[in-house]
C-alpha cells in the first residue's frame, strides 16, 4: 500500500449515514470527489483520509483505480464513529455497521453488489433490538419484526419481493394484541380486528385497498355490539345504528361523507324515545324534540338549532 494522502474537504454532516429500514442503501455524505490536489495511484491503489476543516477525521479508506475498494470508515464531526464497512468496485459489500451520533449502534447487516442481503437489525440507543428484517437482492423478504424498548414484540409484517402482504399484527407495550389483519400489495385488505389495551375487542370491519369499506362493528368492553354501519371509501355512509349494552337500540340515523345527516332518533335504555331531529353536516339543525324518561314531550329541552347551537 502506498503512502497516505491527506485531503481537506468542505463541511458536510455524516449524520446522513443513519437510514431507515425501508431504504436499501444509505445516503453517503462523502460521495463528493476529492479535490484535484489529491494524488491517487490508479494502479496500486491508495489509502486516503479526508478531514474536517477543524482537523478531525471525516472518513478514510482504500481507493483502487479511483474507486472505493476495501474497508472504509466515517466519523461524525465530534470524532464519533459513524459507519464502517467494505466496498467492492464502489458498491457496498459484506457486513456494514452504522452508528448514531451518541456512539450507539444504529443498523447492522450485509450487502452484496450494493444491495441489502440477509438479516438486518436496527437498535435502540440502549443496544436492544428495535427491529429485524430480511432482505433479498435489495428487497424485503419474509418476516419483519419490531420490538419495544423493553424487548417485547410490538409489530410483525410479512414481505414478498419488497411488498407487504399476508398477516400483520400490532402489539401494545405489555405484549397485548392491538390489531390484526392482512395486507395485499402494501395495503390493508379484508377483515381487520382492533383491540383495546385491556385485550377486549374494540372494532371489526373490512378494508379494501387500505381504506375502510363495508360493514363495521364497534363493541362494548363486555363484547356486545355498541354501534354498526357501513363505510364507503373510508367514510361512514348510509344507515348507522347504536345499541345499549342490553342490545336495545340507542340511536339510528344516516351518515353522508362521514358526518351525520338527515333524521336522527335517540332512545333511552327503557326503549322510549329521548330525542329526534335533523342533522346537517354533522350538527343539529331545525326543530329537535325531546322526551322525558316517561315518554312525555319535554318542551323545555326541545327547541330550534342552527349549526349545532340551540336558539334561545
C-alpha positions in Angstrom: 0.0 0.0 0.0 1.4 3.4 -0.9 1.7 6.3 1.5 -1.4 8.1 2.9 -2.7 11.1 1.1 -4.4 13.7 3.3 -7.2 15.6 1.7 -9.1 18.6 3.1 -12.7 18.7 2.3 -15.6 21.2 2.9 -18.0 20.9 5.7 -20.6 18.2 5.5 -22.5 16.2 8.0 -22.1 12.5 8.4 -25.5 12.3 10.1 -26.9 11.4 6.8 -25.4 7.9 7.1 -28.3 7.0 9.5 -31.0 5.5 7.4 -34.4 3.8 7.8 -35.1 0.1 7.3 -37.3 0.9 4.2 -34.2 2.2 2.3 -31.9 -0.3 0.5 -28.7 1.7 0.7 -27.6 4.6 2.9 -27.0 8.1 1.6 -23.3 8.7 1.8 -22.4 12.4 2.6 -18.9 11.7 1.4 -19.8 11.0 -2.2 -18.2 14.3 -3.4 -15.0 13.7 -5.3 -11.6 14.6 -3.9 -10.1 18.0 -4.9 -7.6 17.9 -7.7 -4.8 18.2 -5.2 -5.3 14.6 -4.2 -2.7 12.3 -5.7 -4.0 8.8 -6.2 -2.0 5.9 -7.7 -4.5 4.3 -10.1 -2.5 1.1 -10.4 -1.7 0.0 -6.8 -4.5 2.0 -5.0 -4.3 4.5 -2.2 -5.2 4.7 1.4 -6.9 8.1 1.6 -8.0 10.1 4.6 -10.5 13.0 4.4 -10.5 15.6 7.2 -12.9 18.2 8.6 -11.7 21.8 8.5 -11.1 21.6 12.2 -8.6 18.8 11.7 -10.6 15.7 12.8 -11.0 12.7 10.5 -14.1 12.7 8.4 -13.7 9.4 6.5 -10.9 7.2 5.3 -10.5 4.1 3.2 -8.9 2.5 0.2 -9.2 3.7 -3.4 -8.3 1.4 -6.3 -8.2 2.9 -9.8 -10.1 5.9 -8.4 -12.9 3.9 -6.9 -13.6 2.8 -3.3 -12.5 -0.7 -2.8 -12.0 -2.4 0.6 -12.7 -1.1 4.1 -14.0 2.4 4.8 -14.8 4.2 8.0 -16.6 7.5 8.6 -16.8 9.8 11.6 -19.1 12.5 12.9 -17.7 16.0 13.4 -17.0 15.3 17.0 -15.0 12.2 16.2 -17.7 9.6 17.0 -17.6 6.7 14.6 -20.5 6.9 12.1 -20.0 3.8 9.9 -17.7 1.0 8.9 -17.8 -1.5 6.1 -16.3 -2.6 2.8 -16.7 -1.6 -0.8 -16.2 -3.7 -3.9 -15.9 -1.7 -7.1 -17.5 1.3 -5.3 -20.5 -0.7 -4.2 -21.3 -1.7 -0.6 -20.2 -5.3 0.0 -20.3 -7.6 3.0 -21.0 -6.6 6.6 -21.7 -3.0 7.4 -22.4 -1.2 10.7 -23.9 2.3 11.2 -23.8 4.3 14.4 -25.8 7.1 15.9 -24.2 10.4 17.0 -24.1 9.2 20.6 -21.9 6.3 19.6 -24.5 3.6 19.9 -25.0 1.1 17.1 -27.9 2.0 14.8 -28.1 -0.5 12.0 -26.2 -3.7 11.1 -26.4 -6.0 8.2 -24.8 -7.1 4.9 -24.7 -6.0 1.3 -24.0 -7.8 -1.9 -23.2 -5.8 -5.1 -24.6 -2.7 -3.3 -27.9 -4.4 -2.3 -29.0 -5.5 1.1 -28.9 -9.2 1.7 -30.0 -11.4 4.6 -30.8 -10.2 8.1 -30.7 -6.5 9.0 -31.1 -5.3 12.6 -31.8 -1.8 13.9 -31.1 -0.9 17.5 -32.3 1.4 20.3 -29.6 3.6 21.9 -29.6 1.2 24.8 -28.3 -1.5 22.4 -31.5 -3.5 22.5 -33.0 -4.6 19.2 -35.6 -2.2 17.7 -36.4 -4.2 14.5 -35.3 -7.1 12.4 -35.9 -7.6 8.7 -34.8 -10.0 6.0 -33.7 -8.9 2.5 -33.1 -10.5 -0.8 -31.4 -8.5 -3.6 -32.3 -5.2 -2.1 -35.9 -6.0 -1.3 -37.5 -7.1 2.0 -38.5 -10.7 2.0 -40.2 -12.7 4.7 -41.0 -11.7 8.3 -40.1 -8.3 9.7 -40.5 -7.6 13.4 -40.4 -4.6 15.6 -39.7 -4.5 19.3 -40.4 -2.2 22.3 -37.5 -0.7 24.3 -38.3 -3.4 26.9 -37.7 -6.1 24.3 -41.3 -7.2 23.7 -42.7 -7.8 20.2 -44.6 -4.7 19.1 -45.3 -5.5 15.4 -44.8 -8.1 12.7 -45.3 -8.0 9.0 -44.6 -10.2 6.0 -43.0 -9.1 2.8 -42.7 -10.8 -0.6 -40.4 -9.2 -3.2 -40.4 -6.0 -1.2 -44.2 -5.8 -0.9 -46.1 -6.1 2.3 -48.5 -9.0 2.1 -50.2 -11.5 4.3 -50.8 -11.5 8.1 -49.9 -8.4 10.2 -50.1 -7.9 13.9 -49.5 -4.9 16.2 -49.0 -5.3 19.9 -49.2 -2.9 22.9 -46.5 -2.1 25.5 -47.5 -5.1 27.6 -47.5 -7.5 24.7 -51.2 -7.5 24.2 -52.6 -7.6 20.7 -53.9 -4.3 19.4 -54.8 -5.1 15.8 -54.6 -7.9 13.3 -55.4 -8.4 9.7 -53.9 -9.0 6.2 -52.1 -6.9 3.7 -52.3 -7.1 -0.1 -49.8 -5.0 -2.1 -48.8 -2.8 0.9 -52.5 -2.0 1.7 -54.9 -3.4 4.3 -57.3 -5.8 2.8 -60.2 -7.9 4.0 -61.2 -8.3 7.7 -59.3 -6.4 10.4 -59.8 -6.6 14.1 -58.8 -3.9 16.7 -58.4 -4.4 20.4 -58.4 -2.2 23.5 -55.3 -2.1 25.7 -57.3 -4.3 28.1 -57.4 -7.0 25.4 -61.2 -6.6 24.7 -62.2 -6.5 21.1 -62.9 -2.8 20.1 -63.9 -3.0 16.4 -64.2 -5.3 13.5 -64.6 -4.4 9.8 -63.4 -4.7 6.2 -60.7 -2.9 4.3 -60.4 -2.5 0.5 -57.1 -1.2 -0.8 -56.2 0.2 2.6 -59.5 2.1 3.2 -62.5 1.1 5.3 -65.2 -0.5 3.2 -68.4 -2.4 4.0 -69.8 -3.3 7.4 -68.0 -2.2 10.6 -69.0 -3.0 14.1 -67.8 -1.4 17.4 -68.1 -3.2 20.7 -68.5 -2.6 24.4 -65.8 -4.0 26.7 -68.2 -6.7 27.6 -68.4 -7.8 23.9 -71.8 -6.6 22.9 -72.2 -4.5 19.7 -72.2 -0.8 20.6 -72.6 0.6 17.0 -72.6 -0.7 13.4 -72.9 0.6 9.9 -71.2 0.8 6.5 -68.1 2.5 5.3 -67.6 3.6 1.6 -64.1 4.7 0.6 -63.1 5.3 4.2 -66.1 7.3 5.2 -69.2 6.4 7.2 -72.2 6.2 4.8 -75.8 5.3 5.0 -77.7 3.9 7.9 -75.9 3.6 11.3 -77.3 2.1 14.5 -76.2 2.3 18.1 -77.1 0.0 20.9 -77.4 -0.1 24.7 -75.4 -2.9 26.4 -78.6 -5.0 26.6 -79.0 -4.8 22.8 -81.8 -2.3 22.6 -81.4 0.5 20.1 -79.7 3.6 21.4 -79.7 5.7 18.1 -80.5 5.4 14.4 -79.6 7.8 11.7 -77.8 8.4 8.4 -74.2 9.3 7.5 -73.0 11.1 4.4 -69.3 11.7 3.8 -68.5 10.6 7.4 -70.9 13.1 9.0 -74.4 12.6 10.5 -77.1 13.9 8.2 -80.9 13.7 7.9 -83.3 12.4 10.6 -81.7 11.0 13.8 -83.5 9.4 16.7 -82.1 8.6 20.1 -83.7 6.1 22.5 -83.4 5.6 26.3 -82.4 2.3 27.8 -86.1 1.6 28.5 -86.8 1.8 24.8 -88.6 5.1 24.8 -87.5 8.0 22.5 -85.2 10.5 24.1 -84.7 13.0 21.2 -85.4 13.3 17.4 -84.4 15.9 14.8 -82.5 16.7 11.7 -78.7 16.7 11.3 -76.8 18.7 8.7 -73.1 18.4 8.1 -72.7 16.7 11.5 -74.6 19.3 13.5 -78.2 19.6 14.8 -80.4 21.9 12.7 -84.1 22.9 12.8 -86.5 21.7 15.4 -85.4 19.0 17.9 -88.0 17.3 20.0 -87.0 15.9 23.4 -88.9 13.5 25.6 -88.6 12.7 29.3 -87.9 9.3 30.8 -91.6 8.5 30.8 -92.1 9.3 27.1 -93.7 12.7 27.6 -92.7 15.6 25.4 -90.2 17.9 27.2 -90.9 21.3 25.8 -88.2 22.9 28.0 -85.5 20.7 26.5 -86.9 20.9 22.9 -86.0 23.7 20.6 -84.6 25.1 17.3 -81.0 24.5 16.4 -78.7 26.4 14.0 -75.3 24.9 13.2 -75.5 22.8 16.3 -76.4 25.7 18.7 -79.8 25.9 20.3 -81.5 29.2 19.7 -83.0 30.8 22.8 
